[in-house]
Amino acid sequence: MAIKTGVNSGRYPDATIDCGTRNRLNRSLPKPIVVFEVLSPETQIEDRTVKLSEYNSVKTIQHYVLVEQEKILVHVYTRDESGNYNFTPL
């Protein structure tokens, strides 16, 4: 399922937690809460920059989780009260 990140744009994350009511006619998620991306050498720059910015524009997304593929490490961006993401490596 896609996450709508703009008027005519969307992303297909590796995994998503969505808490909205799904309309079968709509191919985008209604209320994505957590987005997961698995980092690879080819995609990690885009995941950390472009996708982070696009997902930040979707106000329902509370956590953006980047999972390292080559080592045991997870990066979590959590939205604070002001609407900005704070970064926490786990």
C-alpha positions as CSV (number, residue, x, y, z in Angstrom):
1,M,0.0,0.0,0.0
2,A,1.1,3.5,-0.7
3,I,1.5,6.4,1.6
4,K,0.4,9.6,-0.1
5,T,3.2,12.2,0.4
6,G,2.0,14.9,-2.0
7,V,-0.8,15.8,-4.4
8,N,0.4,13.3,-7.1
9,S,3.1,11.4,-5.2
10,G,3.4,8.5,-2.9
11,R,5.8,6.1,-1.4
12,Y,5.8,2.3,-0.9
13,P,7.7,1.7,2.4
14,D,9.0,-1.8,3.4
15,A,6.4,-2.0,6.2
16,T,3.8,0.3,7.8
17,I,1.5,0.3,10.8
18,D,-1.8,2.0,9.8
19,C,-4.7,2.8,12.2
20,G,-7.2,4.1,9.7
21,T,-10.3,2.6,8.2
22,R,-9.5,1.3,4.8
23,N,-11.5,2.1,1.7
24,R,-11.1,-0.7,-0.7
25,L,-11.3,1.7,-3.7
26,N,-8.3,3.7,-2.4
27,R,-4.8,2.3,-2.9
28,S,-3.2,4.6,-0.3
29,L,-3.2,4.1,3.5
30,P,-5.7,6.3,5.3
31,K,-3.8,6.9,8.6
32,P,-0.1,5.6,8.6
33,I,1.3,5.8,12.1
34,V,4.7,4.0,11.8
35,V,6.8,3.6,8.7
36,F,9.7,1.1,8.4
37,E,12.5,1.3,5.7
38,V,15.3,-1.3,5.5
39,L,18.5,0.5,4.6
40,S,20.7,-0.8,1.8
41,P,23.9,0.8,0.3
42,E,21.9,1.8,-2.7
43,T,18.9,3.4,-1.0
44,Q,20.1,4.7,2.4
45,I,20.9,8.3,1.3
46,E,17.4,8.7,-0.2
47,D,15.9,7.0,2.9
48,R,17.7,9.4,5.2
49,T,17.0,12.6,3.3
50,V,14.3,12.7,0.6
51,K,12.0,10.1,2.2
52,L,12.5,11.5,5.7
53,S,11.3,14.9,4.4
54,E,8.4,13.5,2.5
55,Y,7.2,11.3,5.4
56,N,7.6,14.3,7.7
57,S,4.9,16.1,5.6
58,V,2.4,13.3,6.5
59,K,1.2,14.5,10.0
60,T,-0.2,11.1,11.0
61,I,3.2,9.4,10.9
62,Q,4.5,9.4,14.4
63,H,7.6,7.2,13.9
64,Y,9.9,6.7,10.9
65,V,12.1,3.7,11.6
66,L,15.2,2.9,9.6
67,V,16.6,-0.6,10.0
68,E,20.2,-1.2,9.1
69,Q,20.7,-4.2,6.9
70,E,24.4,-4.8,7.5
71,K,24.5,-4.5,11.3
72,I,22.2,-4.7,14.4
73,L,21.1,-1.1,14.5
74,V,17.8,0.8,14.2
75,H,17.3,4.5,13.8
76,V,14.0,5.9,15.1
77,Y,12.7,9.3,14.2
78,T,9.8,10.2,16.6
79,R,7.5,13.3,16.1
80,D,7.5,15.6,19.0
81,E,4.8,18.0,20.2
82,S,5.9,20.7,17.8
83,G,5.5,18.3,14.9
84,N,9.3,17.8,14.2
85,Y,11.1,14.5,14.2
86,N,13.7,13.7,16.9
87,F,16.3,11.1,16.1
88,T,17.2,8.1,18.4
89,P,19.6,5.3,17.5
90,L,18.7,2.0,19.1
